[in-house]
Amino acid sequence: MTQEVLEGKRKIEGQIPERRPEPEELERRREGAKKQAAISTGLTVWRCKVCGYLAAREKPPRECPICKASADRFELFSF
């Protein structure tokens, strides 16, 4: 069937289903991840806004060990 489509002998029927989650679902997943991080560590979790590195500690690191961003580039991820 694929070869027939490539050769133009057959057209694709129907639509390709959307597999990306809705924005509300993405937000729900993010909130769930934040809660899980807070539950599992019991510490404050900071996220680097540049590369996404997570640090579980009271204060953000002075420098991101991955991308070398400064402490002001960290945001509170959970507590």
C-alpha positions in Angstrom: 0.0 0.0 0.0 2.8 2.5 0.9 4.5 1.9 -2.4 1.3 2.5 -4.3 0.9 5.8 -2.5 4.5 6.8 -3.3 4.0 5.9 -7.0 0.7 7.9 -7.1 -1.4 4.9 -7.9 -3.4 5.3 -4.7 -4.4 8.3 -2.6 -4.2 8.5 1.2 -7.7 8.0 2.6 -8.9 9.7 5.8 -7.1 12.1 8.0 -3.9 11.5 10.0 -5.0 11.6 13.7 -3.7 14.3 16.0 -1.4 12.7 18.5 -0.2 15.8 20.4 -1.9 16.3 23.7 -4.2 19.3 24.3 -2.7 22.3 26.1 -4.8 21.6 29.1 -3.4 18.0 29.3 0.2 19.3 29.0 -0.4 21.7 31.9 -2.0 19.0 34.0 1.1 16.8 33.4 3.4 19.6 34.3 1.6 20.3 37.6 1.6 16.6 38.4 5.4 16.5 37.8 5.9 19.5 40.1 3.8 17.8 42.9 5.7 14.5 42.5 9.0 16.2 42.7 8.0 18.0 45.9 6.6 14.7 47.4 9.6 12.6 46.5 12.3 14.9 47.6 10.8 16.9 50.5 13.0 19.8 49.4 12.6 22.9 47.3 13.2 22.1 43.6 14.7 24.8 41.3 14.7 24.6 37.5 17.1 26.2 35.2 15.2 28.3 32.6 17.9 27.8 30.1 18.4 24.0 29.9 15.8 22.5 32.3 18.3 21.2 34.9 16.5 20.4 38.3 18.3 21.1 41.6 16.7 19.9 44.8 18.0 22.2 47.5 17.0 25.1 49.7 18.6 27.8 47.3 19.3 27.7 43.6 22.9 26.8 42.7 25.3 29.7 42.0 25.8 28.3 38.5 24.0 25.6 36.5 26.4 22.6 36.2 25.0 21.8 32.7 24.8 25.1 30.8 26.7 27.4 33.3 23.7 29.9 33.6 23.8 32.1 36.7 21.6 31.6 39.8 19.2 34.3 38.6 18.2 32.1 35.6 16.7 29.5 38.0 12.9 29.5 38.8 11.1 27.8 41.7 9.9 24.5 40.4 8.2 23.2 43.5 8.4 23.4 47.3 
